[in-house]
Amino acid sequence: MPDVTPEPAPSAALPALPRRIAHLDMDAFFASVELLRYPQLKGLPVVIGGGRRQVDEALMARQGERALRFIPVEEFPLLKDYTGRGVITTATYAARQFGVGSAMGMMKAAKLCPQAIVLPVDFDEIRRFSRAFKSTIAEIAPLMQDRGIDEVYIDFTDVPGGQRDGGRALARLIQRAIFEKTALTCSIGVAPNKLLAKMASEFDKPNGISVIHEADLQSCIWPLGVRKINGIGPKSGDRLAALGIQTIGELAAQDRQFLVKQFGKASGAWMHEVAWGRDDSPVVTESEPVSMSRETTFERDLHAVRDKAELGEIFTRLCEQLAGDLQRKGYVAKTIGIKLRYDDFRIATRDQTAQAYTADSRTIRKIAGLCLKRVPLDQRLRLLGVRASALVKAGEAPVHESKRPVAQANAAQTAIESIANYSLF
């Protein structure tokens, strides 16, 4: 009888590890970057916002060869003396204690914290630190989703240490690595999904780590206000409040069909799911941008006729910056648009689709100029913006994609070319 060795039984598949997703948020990022240059301001109320003003130029001129850290505190401009329409990008925790916060008008903030020091935004420095902390994370946990200049999602699930103590060990390692690389702190929330991780990252700021599990939903999440859910804004929050729904727990107690009736099929069903902590969205390492834009709010209202030269310079600069963004990131655009906000806060937008994809600043300026011809310019303006959409990678743009009649295409191109010698600004 032949000697037959039995085949080994197939090994059972290893059970999937519980999903552990982290949300990392840099602590007062813009302010913290500035405090590295100006350590003498540490612990003081400081707001960051707007561009460099004459008062900032004068401060630097007086500085001479002296290192920035030696500028006396009393020489910095104060919020009480600020005039203009700037908006706060961020504020130190010392300033936030007075009710000052991001996206608040600086003139309004001056009434709450007049003694706060004002520093302009240095986007080059901010981007440099942003790249530094993100590259540090990627070396440890490569499955990372960029969510802006100062926050990311990270998939801890299969990373060594990502399951230990619910992810706390890996979060602590990342915190330490970022501090060693940048001298900046961050707060991290670790949870079963992105929805809960983002909420958890707010629990222990600054420089904290919060770990929650599915079993913590009722104790940690349901007592929170509904606005803590990423995606429920002021209008939805007000509508929920009118229905007597203030907390996430109260939202979870509602019947799904009731929410669908009140908010529509998609939104109502989504609210029911997120109130129960359900979110299957993956951590996406790369995503194609839908559009890119550049805009600016003026220090004073500008008029298209009386301030034509100034508006023209701003308009051209925005187009050049937008073109630079496209070229730097390797994209071209088919549609160019503009955004105006008038002095009564009304907003007007217009778009123009070109015959060919572009990332050229002069072409963007010409097409945006065509858009300007289609909006009323008899009121003063608070804001001006330029946007590029219908983006594709620079090397993937179709060369002969237009199906419009030749005469129509030629007419459109002639109009674009003619704008080179005419501008409303």
Helices and strands as residue ranges (DSSP letters): E 21-26, H 29-37, G 39-41, E 46-49, H 54-63, G 68-70, G 73-75, G 79-81, E 88-91, H 93-96, H 106-112, E 117-119, H 123-140, E 144-146, E 151-155, G 164-167, H 168-182, E 186-191, H 194-200, E 209-211, G 214-216, I 217-221, G 226-228, H 234-242, H 248-252, H 256-263, H 265-275, E 291-302, H 308-329, E 331-342, E 347-358, H 361-372, E 381-393, G 394-396, H 406-418, G 419-421
